[in-house]
Amino acid sequence: MIVLEIKDIRALLSEIGYRAFFLELISTLEEDYKNWRQFDKCPRLANHVKDGVIELMPISNNKMYSFKYVNGHPKNPLQGKSTVMATGQLSLTETGEPLMFSEMTLLTAFRTAAASAMAASHLARKDSKVLALIGTGAQSEFQYLAFSIIFDLQEIRYFDIDSAAMEKFQRNLAQVDIKLTPCKDARDAADGADLITTCTADKRFQTILTKDMINQDVFINALGGDCPGKTELEKALVESATVIVEYLPQSKIEGEIQQLPADFTCTELHEIVNKEKILNVDKDGTIIYDSVGFSLEDYSVLRLIYSLAKQHNIGRQLDLIPQLQDVKNLYSLLE
């Protein structure tokens, strides 16, 4: 069984480069979303605990099974711990044999950003040039990297209630050839943007973006509303826009649309990727990609990283699964 640590992911990314990895990941996501109906799917399993949530995210098709363990504890940074921490496993469906166990905190950041950019490639204006980031925490730089692959970005407008997070973002992108515009509030950041990503961590109903802040038709990548009782967008804004979700049964529980009536329905992302429905900002006005993060995206990044790890000989084999001469004699391991 291959085990991938943080150092292995860093080594792989150093070898192939961020851009090449994002391109492969976006292509892998497209392929898996096109095969949406082949997957056995369910909403993630969540244990809501004091000040956070701990989740398991399983999915499978006839080839492989994957799951991710992930938490979301917005108060963790006060203790010097990450808000999100994750690990993942990939197995063969036919036998259940585990193939790989991997870190997924870093990989989740990549897959979230790649899925955002992939959705935007179908839904946003092709000539989008201004990206607004409302929330400059752990995901913000990855959002820029992914969107810059799809769009010819000229400016990033950004805001966070934590000034230290804004300074961190500016330091990390200081060498990038793009205009960086720190903003005084979310309204200022959204002004004139073609693409808006909201990504805040507080586990409660919030109003980060309101309908009156939107002064032109725009693609809104709403990431922060990702568990019951946690949203970022004003209800009136959600009601006035065209909404796309990953998996409707999960998004009704966790996404921005949890604010809407129980019988609300909308387009799922796989319908867009498969061109069963054609929607975009140019003809349909403001579009909200109500992304809560779905297990298919974890499957995509895990199967890609497994292939790349074998190709580049990265990771190490650990003896986690018994190798027995008599597979019915487990007791022999104790002798």
Contacts in CASP RR format, 6 or more apart in sequence:
PFRMAT RR
TARGET T0000
AUTHOR 0000-0000-0000
METHOD contacts of the structure
MODEL  1
MIVLEIKDIRALLSEIGYRAFFLELISTLEEDYKNWRQFDKCPRLANHVK
DGVIELMPISNNKMYSFKYVNGHPKNPLQGKSTVMATGQLSLTETGEPLM
FSEMTLLTAFRTAAASAMAASHLARKDSKVLALIGTGAQSEFQYLAFSII
FDLQEIRYFDIDSAAMEKFQRNLAQVDIKLTPCKDARDAADGADLITTCT
ADKRFQTILTKDMINQDVFINALGGDCPGKTELEKALVESATVIVEYLPQ
SKIEGEIQQLPADFTCTELHEIVNKEKILNVDKDGTIIYDSVGFSLEDYS
VLRLIYSLAKQHNIGRQLDLIPQLQDVKNLYSLLE
1 98 0 8 1.000
1 99 0 8 1.000
1 100 0 8 1.000
1 101 0 8 1.000
1 317 0 8 1.000
1 318 0 8 1.000
1 320 0 8 1.000
1 321 0 8 1.000
2 99 0 8 1.000
2 100 0 8 1.000
2 101 0 8 1.000
2 306 0 8 1.000
2 309 0 8 1.000
2 310 0 8 1.000
2 315 0 8 1.000
2 316 0 8 1.000
2 317 0 8 1.000
3 100 0 8 1.000
3 101 0 8 1.000
3 102 0 8 1.000
3 315 0 8 1.000
3 316 0 8 1.000
3 317 0 8 1.000
3 318 0 8 1.000
3 320 0 8 1.000
4 100 0 8 1.000
4 101 0 8 1.000
4 102 0 8 1.000
4 103 0 8 1.000
4 305 0 8 1.000
4 309 0 8 1.000
4 314 0 8 1.000
4 315 0 8 1.000
5 103 0 8 1.000
5 315 0 8 1.000
6 103 0 8 1.000
6 105 0 8 1.000
6 106 0 8 1.000
8 309 0 8 1.000
8 314 0 8 1.000
8 315 0 8 1.000
8 316 0 8 1.000
9 102 0 8 1.000
9 103 0 8 1.000
9 106 0 8 1.000
9 107 0 8 1.000
9 305 0 8 1.000
10 106 0 8 1.000
11 314 0 8 1.000
12 21 0 8 1.000
12 305 0 8 1.000
12 308 0 8 1.000
12 309 0 8 1.000
12 312 0 8 1.000
12 314 0 8 1.000
13 21 0 8 1.000
15 312 0 8 1.000
16 308 0 8 1.000
16 312 0 8 1.000
18 145 0 8 1.000
19 149 0 8 1.000
21 110 0 8 1.000
22 110 0 8 1.000
22 113 0 8 1.000
22 114 0 8 1.000
22 117 0 8 1.000
22 145 0 8 1.000
22 146 0 8 1.000
22 149 0 8 1.000
23 149 0 8 1.000
24 304 0 8 1.000
24 308 0 8 1.000
25 110 0 8 1.000
25 111 0 8 1.000
25 114 0 8 1.000
25 300 0 8 1.000
25 301 0 8 1.000
25 304 0 8 1.000
26 114 0 8 1.000
26 117 0 8 1.000
26 118 0 8 1.000
26 121 0 8 1.000
26 146 0 8 1.000
26 149 0 8 1.000
28 300 0 8 1.000
28 301 0 8 1.000
28 303 0 8 1.000
28 304 0 8 1.000
29 111 0 8 1.000
29 114 0 8 1.000
29 115 0 8 1.000
29 118 0 8 1.000
29 297 0 8 1.000
29 300 0 8 1.000
30 118 0 8 1.000
30 273 0 8 1.000
31 300 0 8 1.000
32 39 0 8 1.000
32 296 0 8 1.000
32 299 0 8 1.000
32 300 0 8 1.000
33 118 0 8 1.000
33 269 0 8 1.000
33 270 0 8 1.000
33 273 0 8 1.000
33 274 0 8 1.000
33 296 0 8 1.000
34 270 0 8 1.000
34 273 0 8 1.000
34 274 0 8 1.000
35 61 0 8 1.000
36 268 0 8 1.000
36 270 0 8 1.000
36 273 0 8 1.000
36 274 0 8 1.000
36 296 0 8 1.000
37 270 0 8 1.000
38 61 0 8 1.000
38 62 0 8 1.000
39 59 0 8 1.000
39 60 0 8 1.000
39 61 0 8 1.000
39 296 0 8 1.000
39 299 0 8 1.000
40 59 0 8 1.000
40 60 0 8 1.000
40 61 0 8 1.000
41 59 0 8 1.000
41 247 0 8 1.000
41 295 0 8 1.000
41 296 0 8 1.000
42 58 0 8 1.000
42 59 0 8 1.000
43 247 0 8 1.000
43 249 0 8 1.000
43 250 0 8 1.000
43 253 0 8 1.000
43 254 0 8 1.000
44 55 0 8 1.000
44 56 0 8 1.000
44 57 0 8 1.000
44 58 0 8 1.000
44 250 0 8 1.000
44 295 0 8 1.000
45 55 0 8 1.000
45 56 0 8 1.000
45 57 0 8 1.000
45 58 0 8 1.000
46 53 0 8 1.000
46 54 0 8 1.000
46 55 0 8 1.000
46 227 0 8 1.000
47 53 0 8 1.000
47 54 0 8 1.000
47 55 0 8 1.000
48 227 0 8 1.000
48 228 0 8 1.000
51 73 0 8 1.000
51 74 0 8 1.000
51 75 0 8 1.000
51 203 0 8 1.000
52 71 0 8 1.000
52 72 0 8 1.000
52 73 0 8 1.000
52 74 0 8 1.000
52 75 0 8 1.000
52 203 0 8 1.000
53 71 0 8 1.000
53 72 0 8 1.000
53 73 0 8 1.000
53 203 0 8 1.000
53 227 0 8 1.000
54 69 0 8 1.000
54 70 0 8 1.000
54 71 0 8 1.000
54 72 0 8 1.000
55 68 0 8 1.000
55 69 0 8 1.000
55 70 0 8 1.000
55 71 0 8 1.000
55 72 0 8 1.000
56 67 0 8 1.000
56 68 0 8 1.000
56 69 0 8 1.000
57 67 0 8 1.000
57 68 0 8 1.000
57 70 0 8 1.000
57 294 0 8 1.000
57 295 0 8 1.000
57 298 0 8 1.000
58 65 0 8 1.000
58 66 0 8 1.000
58 67 0 8 1.000
58 295 0 8 1.000
59 65 0 8 1.000
59 66 0 8 1.000
59 67 0 8 1.000
59 295 0 8 1.000
59 296 0 8 1.000
59 298 0 8 1.000
59 299 0 8 1.000
60 66 0 8 1.000
60 93 0 8 1.000
61 93 0 8 1.000
62 93 0 8 1.000
62 94 0 8 1.000
63 92 0 8 1.000
63 93 0 8 1.000
64 90 0 8 1.000
64 91 0 8 1.000
64 92 0 8 1.000
64 93 0 8 1.000
64 99 0 8 1.000
64 299 0 8 1.000
64 303 0 8 1.000
65 90 0 8 1.000
65 91 0 8 1.000
65 92 0 8 1.000
65 93 0 8 1.000
65 96 0 8 1.000
66 88 0 8 1.000
66 89 0 8 1.000
66 90 0 8 1.000
66 91 0 8 1.000
66 295 0 8 1.000
66 298 0 8 1.000
66 299 0 8 1.000
66 302 0 8 1.000
66 303 0 8 1.000
67 88 0 8 1.000
67 89 0 8 1.000
67 295 0 8 1.000
67 298 0 8 1.000
68 86 0 8 1.000
68 87 0 8 1.000
68 88 0 8 1.000
68 104 0 8 1.000
68 108 0 8 1.000
68 295 0 8 1.000
68 298 0 8 1.000
69 86 0 8 1.000
69 87 0 8 1.000
69 88 0 8 1.000
69 104 0 8 1.000
70 84 0 8 1.000
70 85 0 8 1.000
70 86 0 8 1.000
70 104 0 8 1.000
70 108 0 8 1.000
71 84 0 8 1.000
71 85 0 8 1.000
71 86 0 8 1.000
72 83 0 8 1.000
72 84 0 8 1.000
72 201 0 8 1.000
72 203 0 8 1.000
72 227 0 8 1.000
73 81 0 8 1.000
73 83 0 8 1.000
74 83 0 8 1.000
74 201 0 8 1.000
74 202 0 8 1.000
74 203 0 8 1.000
76 82 0 8 1.000
76 83 0 8 1.000
77 83 0 8 1.000
82 105 0 8 1.000
82 138 0 8 1.000
83 138 0 8 1.000
83 201 0 8 1.000
84 105 0 8 1.000
84 108 0 8 1.000
84 138 0 8 1.000
85 105 0 8 1.000
86 103 0 8 1.000
86 104 0 8 1.000
86 105 0 8 1.000
86 107 0 8 1.000
86 108 0 8 1.000
87 101 0 8 1.000
87 102 0 8 1.000
87 103 0 8 1.000
87 104 0 8 1.000
88 101 0 8 1.000
88 102 0 8 1.000
88 103 0 8 1.000
88 104 0 8 1.000
88 298 0 8 1.000
88 302 0 8 1.000
89 98 0 8 1.000
89 100 0 8 1.000
89 101 0 8 1.000
89 102 0 8 1.000
89 302 0 8 1.000
90 98 0 8 1.000
90 99 0 8 1.000
90 100 0 8 1.000
90 102 0 8 1.000
90 299 0 8 1.000
90 302 0 8 1.000
90 303 0 8 1.000
90 306 0 8 1.000
91 97 0 8 1.000
91 98 0 8 1.000
91 99 0 8 1.000
92 99 0 8 1.000
97 321 0 8 1.000
98 320 0 8 1.000
98 321 0 8 1.000
99 306 0 8 1.000
100 302 0 8 1.000
100 305 0 8 1.000
100 306 0 8 1.000
100 309 0 8 1.000
101 318 0 8 1.000
101 320 0 8 1.000
102 302 0 8 1.000
102 305 0 8 1.000
102 306 0 8 1.000
104 298 0 8 1.000
104 301 0 8 1.000
104 302 0 8 1.000
107 298 0 8 1.000
107 301 0 8 1.000
107 302 0 8 1.000
107 305 0 8 1.000
108 298 0 8 1.000
108 301 0 8 1.000
109 138 0 8 1.000
109 139 0 8 1.000
109 142 0 8 1.000
110 142 0 8 1.000
110 301 0 8 1.000
111 297 0 8 1.000
111 298 0 8 1.000
111 300 0 8 1.000
111 301 0 8 1.000
112 139 0 8 1.000
112 142 0 8 1.000
112 223 0 8 1.000
112 291 0 8 1.000
112 293 0 8 1.000
112 297 0 8 1.000
113 139 0 8 1.000
113 142 0 8 1.000
113 143 0 8 1.000
113 145 0 8 1.000
113 146 0 8 1.000
113 147 0 8 1.000
114 146 0 8 1.000
114 297 0 8 1.000
114 301 0 8 1.000
115 246 0 8 1.000
115 291 0 8 1.000
115 293 0 8 1.000
115 297 0 8 1.000
116 143 0 8 1.000
116 146 0 8 1.000
116 147 0 8 1.000
116 197 0 8 1.000
116 221 0 8 1.000
116 223 0 8 1.000
116 289 0 8 1.000
116 291 0 8 1.000
117 146 0 8 1.000
117 147 0 8 1.000
117 149 0 8 1.000
117 150 0 8 1.000
118 150 0 8 1.000
118 273 0 8 1.000
119 221 0 8 1.000
119 244 0 8 1.000
119 269 0 8 1.000
119 272 0 8 1.000
119 289 0 8 1.000
119 291 0 8 1.000
120 128 0 8 1.000
120 147 0 8 1.000
120 150 0 8 1.000
120 151 0 8 1.000
120 195 0 8 1.000
120 219 0 8 1.000
120 221 0 8 1.000
120 289 0 8 1.000
121 150 0 8 1.000
122 272 0 8 1.000
122 273 0 8 1.000
122 279 0 8 1.000
122 280 0 8 1.000
123 219 0 8 1.000
123 244 0 8 1.000
123 272 0 8 1.000
123 279 0 8 1.000
123 280 0 8 1.000
123 281 0 8 1.000
123 287 0 8 1.000
123 289 0 8 1.000
124 151 0 8 1.000
124 194 0 8 1.000
124 195 0 8 1.000
124 219 0 8 1.000
124 280 0 8 1.000
124 281 0 8 1.000
124 287 0 8 1.000
125 194 0 8 1.000
125 219 0 8 1.000
125 280 0 8 1.000
125 281 0 8 1.000
125 282 0 8 1.000
126 151 0 8 1.000
127 152 0 8 1.000
127 194 0 8 1.000
128 151 0 8 1.000
128 153 0 8 1.000
128 194 0 8 1.000
128 195 0 8 1.000
128 219 0 8 1.000
129 151 0 8 1.000
129 152 0 8 1.000
129 153 0 8 1.000
129 154 0 8 1.000
129 155 0 8 1.000
129 194 0 8 1.000
130 153 0 8 1.000
130 154 0 8 1.000
130 155 0 8 1.000
130 156 0 8 1.000
130 157 0 8 1.000
130 192 0 8 1.000
130 193 0 8 1.000
130 194 0 8 1.000
130 195 0 8 1.000
131 143 0 8 1.000
131 144 0 8 1.000
131 147 0 8 1.000
131 151 0 8 1.000
131 153 0 8 1.000
131 155 0 8 1.000
131 156 0 8 1.000
131 157 0 8 1.000
131 193 0 8 1.000
131 194 0 8 1.000
131 195 0 8 1.000
131 196 0 8 1.000
131 197 0 8 1.000
132 156 0 8 1.000
132 157 0 8 1.000
132 158 0 8 1.000
132 183 0 8 1.000
132 189 0 8 1.000
132 190 0 8 1.000
132 192 0 8 1.000
132 193 0 8 1.000
132 195 0 8 1.000
132 196 0 8 1.000
132 197 0 8 1.000
133 140 0 8 1.000
133 143 0 8 1.000
133 144 0 8 1.000
133 156 0 8 1.000
133 157 0 8 1.000
133 158 0 8 1.000
133 159 0 8 1.000
133 169 0 8 1.000
133 189 0 8 1.000
133 197 0 8 1.000
133 199 0 8 1.000
134 158 0 8 1.000
134 159 0 8 1.000
134 160 0 8 1.000
134 186 0 8 1.000
134 189 0 8 1.000
134 190 0 8 1.000
134 196 0 8 1.000
134 197 0 8 1.000
134 198 0 8 1.000
134 199 0 8 1.000
134 200 0 8 1.000
134 208 0 8 1.000
134 209 0 8 1.000
135 158 0 8 1.000
135 159 0 8 1.000
135 160 0 8 1.000
135 165 0 8 1.000
135 198 0 8 1.000
135 199 0 8 1.000
135 200 0 8 1.000
136 158 0 8 1.000
136 159 0 8 1.000
136 160 0 8 1.000
136 162 0 8 1.000
136 165 0 8 1.000
136 166 0 8 1.000
136 168 0 8 1.000
136 169 0 8 1.000
137 160 0 8 1.000
137 162 0 8 1.000
137 165 0 8 1.000
137 168 0 8 1.000
137 169 0 8 1.000
137 199 0 8 1.000
137 201 0 8 1.000
139 199 0 8 1.000
139 223 0 8 1.000
140 158 0 8 1.000
140 165 0 8 1.000
140 169 0 8 1.000
140 197 0 8 1.000
140 199 0 8 1.000
141 169 0 8 1.000
141 172 0 8 1.000
141 173 0 8 1.000
143 197 0 8 1.000
143 199 0 8 1.000
143 221 0 8 1.000
144 153 0 8 1.000
144 156 0 8 1.000
144 173 0 8 1.000
144 176 0 8 1.000
147 153 0 8 1.000
147 195 0 8 1.000
148 178 0 8 1.000
151 194 0 8 1.000
151 195 0 8 1.000
153 178 0 8 1.000
154 178 0 8 1.000
154 179 0 8 1.000
155 178 0 8 1.000
155 179 0 8 1.000
155 180 0 8 1.000
155 181 0 8 1.000
156 173 0 8 1.000
156 178 0 8 1.000
156 179 0 8 1.000
156 180 0 8 1.000
156 181 0 8 1.000
157 181 0 8 1.000
157 183 0 8 1.000
157 188 0 8 1.000
157 189 0 8 1.000
157 190 0 8 1.000
157 191 0 8 1.000
157 192 0 8 1.000
157 193 0 8 1.000
158 166 0 8 1.000
158 169 0 8 1.000
158 180 0 8 1.000
158 181 0 8 1.000
158 182 0 8 1.000
158 183 0 8 1.000
158 189 0 8 1.000
159 166 0 8 1.000
159 182 0 8 1.000
159 183 0 8 1.000
159 184 0 8 1.000
159 185 0 8 1.000
159 186 0 8 1.000
159 188 0 8 1.000
159 189 0 8 1.000
160 166 0 8 1.000
160 169 0 8 1.000
166 182 0 8 1.000
170 180 0 8 1.000
170 182 0 8 1.000
173 180 0 8 1.000
183 189 0 8 1.000
186 208 0 8 1.000
186 209 0 8 1.000
186 213 0 8 1.000
187 213 0 8 1.000
189 196 0 8 1.000
190 196 0 8 1.000
190 209 0 8 1.000
190 213 0 8 1.000
190 214 0 8 1.000
190 215 0 8 1.000
190 218 0 8 1.000
191 213 0 8 1.000
191 215 0 8 1.000
192 215 0 8 1.000
192 216 0 8 1.000
193 218 0 8 1.000
194 218 0 8 1.000
194 219 0 8 1.000
195 218 0 8 1.000
195 219 0 8 1.000
195 221 0 8 1.000
196 209 0 8 1.000
196 218 0 8 1.000
196 219 0 8 1.000
196 220 0 8 1.000
196 221 0 8 1.000
197 221 0 8 1.000
197 223 0 8 1.000
198 208 0 8 1.000
198 209 0 8 1.000
198 220 0 8 1.000
198 221 0 8 1.000
198 222 0 8 1.000
198 223 0 8 1.000
198 224 0 8 1.000
198 232 0 8 1.000
198 233 0 8 1.000
199 223 0 8 1.000
199 224 0 8 1.000
200 206 0 8 1.000
200 208 0 8 1.000
200 224 0 8 1.000
200 232 0 8 1.000
201 224 0 8 1.000
202 230 0 8 1.000
203 227 0 8 1.000
203 229 0 8 1.000
203 230 0 8 1.000
204 229 0 8 1.000
204 230 0 8 1.000
205 229 0 8 1.000
205 230 0 8 1.000
205 231 0 8 1.000
206 230 0 8 1.000
206 231 0 8 1.000
206 232 0 8 1.000
207 232 0 8 1.000
207 233 0 8 1.000
207 234 0 8 1.000
208 232 0 8 1.000
208 233 0 8 1.000
209 220 0 8 1.000
209 222 0 8 1.000
209 232 0 8 1.000
209 233 0 8 1.000
209 234 0 8 1.000
209 237 0 8 1.000
210 233 0 8 1.000
210 234 0 8 1.000
210 236 0 8 1.000
210 237 0 8 1.000
211 234 0 8 1.000
211 236 0 8 1.000
211 237 0 8 1.000
211 240 0 8 1.000
214 220 0 8 1.000
214 237 0 8 1.000
214 286 0 8 1.000
217 281 0 8 1.000
217 282 0 8 1.000
217 285 0 8 1.000
217 286 0 8 1.000
218 281 0 8 1.000
218 286 0 8 1.000
219 281 0 8 1.000
219 286 0 8 1.000
219 287 0 8 1.000
219 289 0 8 1.000
220 233 0 8 1.000
220 241 0 8 1.000
220 286 0 8 1.000
220 287 0 8 1.000
220 288 0 8 1.000
220 289 0 8 1.000
221 289 0 8 1.000
221 291 0 8 1.000
222 232 0 8 1.000
222 233 0 8 1.000
222 255 0 8 1.000
222 256 0 8 1.000
222 288 0 8 1.000
222 289 0 8 1.000
222 290 0 8 1.000
222 291 0 8 1.000
223 291 0 8 1.000
224 230 0 8 1.000
224 231 0 8 1.000
224 232 0 8 1.000
225 231 0 8 1.000
225 232 0 8 1.000
225 254 0 8 1.000
225 255 0 8 1.000
225 256 0 8 1.000
225 292 0 8 1.000
226 254 0 8 1.000
226 255 0 8 1.000
226 291 0 8 1.000
226 292 0 8 1.000
226 293 0 8 1.000
227 254 0 8 1.000
227 292 0 8 1.000
228 253 0 8 1.000
228 254 0 8 1.000
228 258 0 8 1.000
229 258 0 8 1.000
230 254 0 8 1.000
231 255 0 8 1.000
231 256 0 8 1.000
231 258 0 8 1.000
231 259 0 8 1.000
232 256 0 8 1.000
233 256 0 8 1.000
233 288 0 8 1.000
235 259 0 8 1.000
235 260 0 8 1.000
237 288 0 8 1.000
238 256 0 8 1.000
238 257 0 8 1.000
238 259 0 8 1.000
238 260 0 8 1.000
238 288 0 8 1.000
238 290 0 8 1.000
239 260 0 8 1.000
240 286 0 8 1.000
241 285 0 8 1.000
241 286 0 8 1.000
241 287 0 8 1.000
241 288 0 8 1.000
242 266 0 8 1.000
242 267 0 8 1.000
242 279 0 8 1.000
242 284 0 8 1.000
242 285 0 8 1.000
242 286 0 8 1.000
242 287 0 8 1.000
242 288 0 8 1.000
243 256 0 8 1.000
243 257 0 8 1.000
243 266 0 8 1.000
243 267 0 8 1.000
243 287 0 8 1.000
243 288 0 8 1.000
243 290 0 8 1.000
244 266 0 8 1.000
244 267 0 8 1.000
244 268 0 8 1.000
244 269 0 8 1.000
244 272 0 8 1.000
244 279 0 8 1.000
244 287 0 8 1.000
244 288 0 8 1.000
244 289 0 8 1.000
244 290 0 8 1.000
245 251 0 8 1.000
245 255 0 8 1.000
245 257 0 8 1.000
245 266 0 8 1.000
245 267 0 8 1.000
245 268 0 8 1.000
245 269 0 8 1.000
245 290 0 8 1.000
245 291 0 8 1.000
245 292 0 8 1.000
246 268 0 8 1.000
246 269 0 8 1.000
246 291 0 8 1.000
246 292 0 8 1.000
246 293 0 8 1.000
246 294 0 8 1.000
246 296 0 8 1.000
246 297 0 8 1.000
247 268 0 8 1.000
247 294 0 8 1.000
247 296 0 8 1.000
248 265 0 8 1.000
248 266 0 8 1.000
248 268 0 8 1.000
250 292 0 8 1.000
250 294 0 8 1.000
251 257 0 8 1.000
251 258 0 8 1.000
251 290 0 8 1.000
251 292 0 8 1.000
252 258 0 8 1.000
252 262 0 8 1.000
252 264 0 8 1.000
254 292 0 8 1.000
255 290 0 8 1.000
255 292 0 8 1.000
256 288 0 8 1.000
256 290 0 8 1.000
257 264 0 8 1.000
257 266 0 8 1.000
257 290 0 8 1.000
267 277 0 8 1.000
267 279 0 8 1.000
269 289 0 8 1.000
271 277 0 8 1.000
272 278 0 8 1.000
272 279 0 8 1.000
279 287 0 8 1.000
280 287 0 8 1.000
281 287 0 8 1.000
308 314 0 8 1.000
309 315 0 8 1.000
322 330 0 8 1.000
322 333 0 8 1.000
324 330 0 8 1.000
324 332 0 8 1.000
324 333 0 8 1.000
325 332 0 8 1.000
326 332 0 8 1.000
END
